[in-house]
Amino acid sequence: MTTVQKIIWAETFAQQCQALSEGRGNFHGYLDLAYELQPSDGALDPAQVARREFDRLSHAESHRQAAPT
């Protein structure tokens, strides 16, 4: 993957995460996550990876909120 392709993949991932969060997410944080995921998931569709990660993070957040304090 070229540098330009990596940038496009990361931006597509971050844009999809931003859309899934209805604009409430941190775009730069999503970009950082994209670059962390690229070595393992860079060959996959960034929109599908974003959906998987958003679902995973949402699931973890819902468990954390449901845990007794």
C-alpha positions as protocol buffer text, in pm:
chain_id: "A"
residue {
  index: 1
  type: MET
  ca { x: 0 y: 0 z: 0 }
}
residue {
  index: 2
  type: THR
  ca { x: 144 y: 337 z: -98 }
}
residue {
  index: 3
  type: THR
  ca { x: 151 y: 633 z: 135 }
}
residue {
  index: 4
  type: VAL
  ca { x: -136 y: 796 z: -55 }
}
residue {
  index: 5
  type: GLN
  ca { x: -341 y: 476 z: -31 }
}
residue {
  index: 6
  type: LYS
  ca { x: -276 y: 461 z: 345 }
}
residue {
  index: 7
  type: ILE
  ca { x: -395 y: 819 z: 384 }
}
residue {
  index: 8
  type: ILE
  ca { x: -709 y: 754 z: 178 }
}
residue {
  index: 9
  type: TRP
  ca { x: -783 y: 435 z: 375 }
}
residue {
  index: 10
  type: ALA
  ca { x: -740 y: 617 z: 707 }
}
residue {
  index: 11
  type: GLU
  ca { x: -956 y: 911 z: 601 }
}
residue {
  index: 12
  type: THR
  ca { x: -1230 y: 679 z: 473 }
}
residue {
  index: 13
  type: PHE
  ca { x: -1220 y: 487 z: 801 }
}
residue {
  index: 14
  type: ALA
  ca { x: -1236 y: 808 z: 1007 }
}
residue {
  index: 15
  type: GLN
  ca { x: -1520 y: 952 z: 796 }
}
residue {
  index: 16
  type: GLN
  ca { x: -1722 y: 634 z: 840 }
}
residue {
  index: 17
  type: CYS
  ca { x: -1663 y: 635 z: 1216 }
}
residue {
  index: 18
  type: GLN
  ca { x: -1767 y: 1000 z: 1227 }
}
residue {
  index: 19
  type: ALA
  ca { x: -2087 y: 917 z: 1041 }
}
residue {
  index: 20
  type: LEU
  ca { x: -2160 y: 620 z: 1268 }
}
residue {
  index: 21
  type: SER
  ca { x: -2114 y: 839 z: 1575 }
}
residue {
  index: 22
  type: GLU
  ca { x: -2350 y: 1098 z: 1421 }
}
residue {
  index: 23
  type: GLY
  ca { x: -2075 y: 1359 z: 1435 }
}
residue {
  index: 24
  type: ARG
  ca { x: -2008 y: 1318 z: 1806 }
}
residue {
  index: 25
  type: GLY
  ca { x: -1675 y: 1140 z: 1769 }
}
residue {
  index: 26
  type: ASN
  ca { x: -1321 y: 1272 z: 1757 }
}
residue {
  index: 27
  type: PHE
  ca { x: -1211 y: 1267 z: 1391 }
}
residue {
  index: 28
  type: HIS
  ca { x: -841 y: 1285 z: 1481 }
}
residue {
  index: 29
  type: GLY
  ca { x: -885 y: 1000 z: 1727 }
}
residue {
  index: 30
  type: TYR
  ca { x: -1045 y: 795 z: 1452 }
}
residue {
  index: 31
  type: LEU
  ca { x: -750 y: 873 z: 1226 }
}
residue {
  index: 32
  type: ASP
  ca { x: -510 y: 755 z: 1497 }
}
residue {
  index: 33
  type: LEU
  ca { x: -709 y: 433 z: 1533 }
}
residue {
  index: 34
  type: ALA
  ca { x: -706 y: 386 z: 1155 }
}
residue {
  index: 35
  type: TYR
  ca { x: -327 y: 403 z: 1144 }
}
residue {
  index: 36
  type: GLU
  ca { x: -308 y: 154 z: 1434 }
}
residue {
  index: 37
  type: LEU
  ca { x: -538 y: -87 z: 1250 }
}
residue {
  index: 38
  type: GLN
  ca { x: -378 y: -56 z: 906 }
}
residue {
  index: 39
  type: PRO
  ca { x: -107 y: -320 z: 953 }
}
residue {
  index: 40
  type: SER
  ca { x: -367 y: -587 z: 1030 }
}
residue {
  index: 41
  type: ASP
  ca { x: -674 y: -456 z: 844 }
}
residue {
  index: 42
  type: GLY
  ca { x: -538 y: -235 z: 566 }
}
residue {
  index: 43
  type: ALA
  ca { x: -635 y: -484 z: 296 }
}
residue {
  index: 44
  type: LEU
  ca { x: -998 y: -479 z: 409 }
}
residue {
  index: 45
  type: ASP
  ca { x: -1270 y: -228 z: 324 }
}
residue {
  index: 46
  type: PRO
  ca { x: -1217 y: 66 z: 563 }
}
residue {
  index: 47
  type: ALA
  ca { x: -1592 y: 121 z: 597 }
}
residue {
  index: 48
  type: GLN
  ca { x: -1642 y: -240 z: 712 }
}
residue {
  index: 49
  type: VAL
  ca { x: -1352 y: -212 z: 955 }
}
residue {
  index: 50
  type: ALA
  ca { x: -1502 y: 111 z: 1090 }
}
residue {
  index: 51
  type: ARG
  ca { x: -1839 y: -61 z: 1144 }
}
residue {
  index: 52
  type: ARG
  ca { x: -1669 y: -351 z: 1325 }
}
residue {
  index: 53
  type: GLU
  ca { x: -1468 y: -120 z: 1549 }
}
residue {
  index: 54
  type: PHE
  ca { x: -1764 y: 108 z: 1617 }
}
residue {
  index: 55
  type: ASP
  ca { x: -1976 y: -192 z: 1715 }
}
residue {
  index: 56
  type: ARG
  ca { x: -1695 y: -328 z: 1933 }
}
residue {
  index: 57
  type: LEU
  ca { x: -1642 y: 5 z: 2108 }
}
residue {
  index: 58
  type: SER
  ca { x: -2017 y: 64 z: 2150 }
}
residue {
  index: 59
  type: HIS
  ca { x: -2056 y: -283 z: 2299 }
}
residue {
  index: 60
  type: ALA
  ca { x: -1769 y: -223 z: 2542 }
}
residue {
  index: 61
  type: GLU
  ca { x: -1915 y: 115 z: 2639 }
}
residue {
  index: 62
  type: SER
  ca { x: -2260 y: -31 z: 2706 }
}
residue {
  index: 63
  type: HIS
  ca { x: -2108 y: -298 z: 2933 }
}
residue {
  index: 64
  type: ARG
  ca { x: -1907 y: -37 z: 3119 }
}
residue {
  index: 65
  type: GLN
  ca { x: -2216 y: 178 z: 3178 }
}
residue {
  index: 66
  type: ALA
  ca { x: -2418 y: -123 z: 3295 }
}
residue {
  index: 67
  type: ALA
  ca { x: -2155 y: -235 z: 3545 }
}
residue {
  index: 68
  type: PRO
  ca { x: -2240 y: -159 z: 3906 }
}
residue {
  index: 69
  type: THR
  ca { x: -2030 y: 108 z: 4074 }
}
